[in-house]
């Protein structure tokens, strides 16, 4: 009989932020940018580990991986310093995906500075590019830009991974990147963003992901797969989760909440409870890989104890 996973969890992709204290172009103003979940006004508020743990509830989160939050691009090191201050106080996050603009003139210096922080393991720079499959023939992403690739080449020097967020129709460029830089671990965010759930859209997603799976230095985070205007449910997402695991194997897939962003389409329990139900038929060892072991191995999470300090010492009370 299938049993739901009840072991430790390392959330492989989430965010903390305080847009009232630190400038985020997309969070700090009154206006919203176009976003795949629609109106995101509800998350334009401080979100710290105590907020996160309240959302996590009874799920046994023992460590987390913070991913850059599109903080003010003029100050990428400021974000990393801030999140290490958070980690010192709360015991989380236990690994950090930092901001670095790989095509910037100072990319090499920024990467060196980011790598010097204790918990930084990876960087992210969304490469932009075609907004739909129909535009692929006329546009390319930054993954094909020579100056961007020079910055990417610096990652191996510092032992850094790269977190890639791009929709599935740009994955041929990601395949070229993975093959040209075999010594750099590439981690695809949000399962390649399979937002088009039409038969044609899912077929295109599957074909692109299957080819990417041939690259041994690529892993995938299953997260951010909610649908606008619909509450996250197993029926909508089970096939995508199952096919991702089938293509990449349970040793190259990680589950993640993408909170607080995905709180726009479901509760933490909707999402993690859904993951648990979807993979309940798998052997216990494989479930633990998906929920915990792969994130620990790939992000080399710092051992710490998540703690919620009293309000008088909370970061949000410090000027």
C-alpha positions, 0 to 999 in steps of 0.5 A, spaced: 500 500 500 502 506 498 504 511 503 505 518 503 512 521 505 513 523 512 520 524 512 525 531 512 524 536 506 529 541 503 525 546 499 529 547 493 526 553 491 523 559 495 524 566 497 524 571 503 524 579 502 522 585 505 520 590 499 519 595 504 526 595 507 529 593 500 528 595 493 525 590 488 523 593 482 517 589 481 515 588 488 516 595 491 512 600 487 504 600 486 504 598 479 504 590 477 508 587 471 505 582 467 506 575 471 504 568 469 499 568 475 496 575 474 495 580 480 500 578 485 499 584 489 498 579 495 505 578 496 508 585 496 509 584 503 515 582 507 516 575 507 521 572 512 522 565 515 517 565 521 512 567 515 514 561 511 514 556 517 507 558 518 505 556 511 509 550 511 505 547 517 506 540 519 510 539 513 517 537 516 522 542 512 529 542 515 532 546 510 531 551 505 534 554 498 533 561 497 533 564 490 534 571 488 528 575 488 530 580 482 532 585 488 535 592 485 540 590 480 545 595 481 546 592 488 547 584 487 551 583 493 547 587 498 541 582 497 546 576 498 549 580 505 541 581 507 540 574 506 546 571 510 543 576 515 537 572 515 540 566 515 544 568 521 538 570 525 533 564 523 538 558 521 535 559 514 536 559 508 541 553 508 543 555 501 543 561 496 542 562 489 545 569 488 543 574 483 549 575 477 548 579 471 552 575 466 553 579 461 555 585 465 562 588 464 563 587 472 560 579 471 567 576 473 568 581 479 561 580 482 561 572 481 567 572 485 564 576 491 558 572 491 562 565 491 565 568 497 559 568 501 558 562 506 551 559 503 552 561 496 552 555 491 549 558 484 547 564 481 541 566 476 540 570 471 533 570 467 536 570 459 529 573 456 528 571 449 522 569 445 515 570 449 512 564 445 514 558 441 512 562 435 517 567 436 523 562 436 525 563 429 526 570 430 529 571 437 534 568 441 536 568 449 542 571 452 544 563 452 546 565 445 550 571 447 557 571 447 558 576 452 553 572 457 557 566 455 563 569 457 560 570 464 557 563 464 564 560 463 566 564 470 562 559 474 566 553 474 572 557 476 568 558 483 565 552 483 558 555 482 552 552 479 547 556 474 539 556 476 536 557 469 529 560 468 526 559 461 520 556 458 521 550 454 521 552 447 528 555 449 531 549 451 535 547 445 539 553 447 540 550 454 542 544 451 547 547 447 549 551 454 550 544 458 554 541 452 559 547 451 560 547 459 559 540 461 563 542 468 557 546 470 551 544 473 545 547 470 539 546 474 532 548 470 527 552 475 520 550 475 520 544 470 521 548 464 514 552 465 509 548 462 504 553 462 500 551 456 496 545 458 493 544 451 495 537 447 500 541 443 503 545 448 504 539 453 507 535 447 512 541 445 514 541 453 515 534 453 519 533 447 524 539 449 524 536 456 526 529 453 532 532 449 534 536 455 534 530 460 540 527 455 545 532 458 548 529 464 549 535 468 542 538 468 537 537 474 530 540 474 526 543 480 519 541 480 516 548 482 512 554 479 507 549 475 501 553 478 495 555 473 492 562 473 485 562 476 486 555 479 487 552 485 493 547 485 491 540 485 494 533 483 489 532 477 492 538 474 499 537 475 500 529 476 502 528 469 507 533 469 510 531 475 510 524 473 513 525 466 519 530 469 521 524 474 521 519 468 525 523 463 530 525 468 530 520 474 529 521 481 536 522 482 536 529 478 529 532 480 527 536 486 521 538 489 520 546 491 514 550 494 516 557 490 513 560 496 511 566 497 510 566 489 506 560 489 501 562 495 498 565 489 495 559 486 495 554 493 497 553 500 503 550 502 499 543 503 496 544 497 503 543 493 507 539 498 501 535 500 500 534 492 507 532 491 506 527 496 500 524 493 503 524 486 509 520 488 506 515 493 507 509 489 515 510 488 520 506 493 521 510 499 528 511 497 526 515 491 521 519 495 527 521 499 531 523 494 526 528 491 524 531 497 530 532 501 537 528 498 538 531 491 537 538 494 542 537 500 547 534 495 546 539 489 546 545 493 550 542 499 546 545 504 549 548 510 547 544 517 543 549 521 537 549 525 531 553 523 529 557 529 524 563 530 526 568 534 522 572 539 519 579 536 524 583 539 530 580 535 526 579 529 530 582 522 523 586 520 524 590 527 531 592 525 532 599 522 
